[in-house]
């Protein structure tokens, strides 16, 4: 079987109106993919920027996949959350990006968005916190349902990923 190693980190986030940010992340693959080592999901620590507006996480990602086909190439889905002074958490943005398909080191900027909700939900979010969230996480990367939502742009999550491909030439894929 062909193998893919993804080694890197979630560097941080920039451009969010909130501070004290953390990120919940996960990787989604097709049925032909098997995770040999690493964890499929995780969460960073909370960072409150002291200088500038970038929250630094430097959270490691180390995944090793085996696959029988290219369909269902891995993609990372992200949820950025903010934490207030009382420890309450509210959603700041959803995002996803495909893992690059060429070997080497890649710098990725993943834009995020969040559902707006009704004017009452927006008002409640401003005063009490919380706000609308997706019922099904797969709407983050499935275009059909996502484009019917009313959303607001969030910030950008910066990733640095290194990719190693192994045995793809045996299956007729040139790297």
C-alpha positions in Angstrom: 0.0 0.0 0.0 1.1 3.6 -0.6 1.9 5.6 2.4 1.6 9.3 3.3 3.4 10.9 6.3 2.1 14.3 7.4 4.5 16.0 9.9 4.0 19.6 10.9 2.3 22.0 13.2 -0.6 24.4 13.6 1.4 27.6 14.0 -1.4 29.9 15.2 -4.2 32.3 14.2 -4.4 35.8 13.0 -7.2 38.3 12.2 -9.7 37.2 14.8 -11.7 39.9 16.7 -11.5 37.8 19.9 -8.5 37.1 22.0 -7.6 34.0 24.1 -8.0 31.6 21.2 -7.6 27.8 20.9 -8.2 25.4 18.1 -9.9 22.0 17.9 -8.7 20.1 14.8 -9.3 16.8 13.1 -8.4 15.0 9.9 -11.0 13.5 7.6 -10.1 10.9 4.9 -11.9 8.6 2.5 -12.7 4.9 3.1 -9.6 3.7 1.3 -7.3 5.4 3.9 -6.1 3.8 7.1 -4.4 5.7 9.9 -1.3 3.7 10.9 0.0 6.1 13.6 -0.8 9.4 15.1 -4.1 10.8 16.4 -7.0 11.9 14.2 -8.0 14.9 16.3 -6.7 17.2 19.0 -6.9 20.6 20.6 -4.3 23.3 21.2 -3.7 25.3 24.3 -5.3 28.8 24.8 -3.1 31.7 23.8 -3.7 35.4 24.5 -1.5 37.5 22.2 0.6 40.1 24.1 2.1 41.8 21.1 0.3 41.9 17.8 -2.9 39.9 17.1 -1.4 36.5 16.3 -2.2 33.7 18.7 0.7 31.2 18.7 0.0 27.5 19.3 2.8 25.6 17.6 0.7 22.5 18.1 2.3 19.4 16.5 0.7 17.2 13.9 2.2 13.8 13.1 0.1 11.4 11.0 1.0 8.3 9.0 -1.5 6.9 6.5 -1.7 3.9 4.2 -4.0 4.0 1.2 -5.2 1.9 -1.7 -6.3 4.9 -3.8 -6.1 8.7 -4.1 -9.8 9.2 -3.6 -10.6 10.8 -0.2 -7.2 12.6 0.2 -6.8 13.8 3.8 -8.1 17.2 4.8 -7.8 19.1 8.0 -10.9 20.6 9.6 -10.5 23.3 12.2 -12.6 25.0 14.8 -11.2 28.1 16.5 -12.7 29.0 19.8 -12.3 32.0 22.2 -12.4 31.9 25.9 -13.5 34.9 28.0 -12.3 35.9 31.5 -15.0 33.6 33.1 -13.7 30.6 31.2 -16.8 30.5 28.9 -16.0 29.4 25.3 -17.6 30.5 22.1 -17.0 29.6 18.5 -14.9 32.1 16.5 -14.6 30.2 13.2 -14.7 27.0 11.2 -12.3 26.1 8.4 -10.8 23.3 6.4 -7.9 22.8 4.1 -6.7 19.8 2.0 -3.4 18.3 2.9 -1.0 19.1 0.0 -0.4 16.3 -2.4 3.2 17.1 -3.3 6.1 16.1 -1.1 8.0 18.8 0.8 7.3 21.6 3.3 4.2 23.7 2.8 2.9 26.9 4.5 -0.9 27.0 4.5 -3.3 29.8 5.4 -6.7 28.4 6.2 -9.5 31.0 6.2 -12.3 30.6 8.7 -16.0 31.6 9.0 -18.8 31.2 11.5 -22.6 31.1 11.2 -24.3 34.4 11.8 -27.7 33.3 12.9 -30.7 35.6 13.4 -30.4 39.1 14.7 -31.5 37.9 18.1 -28.7 35.3 18.1 -26.2 37.9 17.1 -27.4 40.3 19.9 -27.2 37.5 22.4 -23.7 36.6 21.2 -22.6 40.1 21.8 -23.9 40.4 25.3 -24.0 36.9 26.8 -21.7 34.9 24.5 -22.3 31.7 22.7 -23.9 31.9 19.3 -25.0 29.5 16.6 -23.0 26.4 15.8 -23.2 23.7 13.1 -25.2 20.6 14.0 -23.1 18.4 11.7 -19.4 18.9 11.5 -19.2 17.6 7.9 -20.9 20.8 6.7 -17.5 22.4 7.2 -16.1 20.8 4.1 -19.2 19.8 2.1 -20.1 22.7 -0.1 -23.8 22.0 -0.8 -25.0 22.7 2.7 -22.4 25.3 3.6 -23.3 27.8 0.9 -26.9 28.1 2.1 -25.7 29.5 5.5 -25.4 33.2 6.3 -21.8 33.5 7.6 -19.3 36.0 8.8 -15.6 35.8 8.0 -13.3 34.9 10.8 -9.5 35.0 10.8 -6.8 32.8 9.3 -5.2 29.7 10.8 -1.6 29.2 9.8 -0.2 25.7 9.3 3.2 24.4 8.4 3.0 20.8 7.0 5.8 18.5 5.7 4.7 15.7 3.4 6.5 12.4 2.7 5.1 10.0 0.1 6.1 6.4 -0.1 5.4 3.6 -2.6 3.2 5.7 -4.8 5.3 4.8 -7.9 4.2 1.2 -7.4 0.6 2.2 -8.1 1.4 4.4 -11.1 1.4 7.8 -9.4 4.3 10.0 -10.1 5.5 12.1 -7.2 
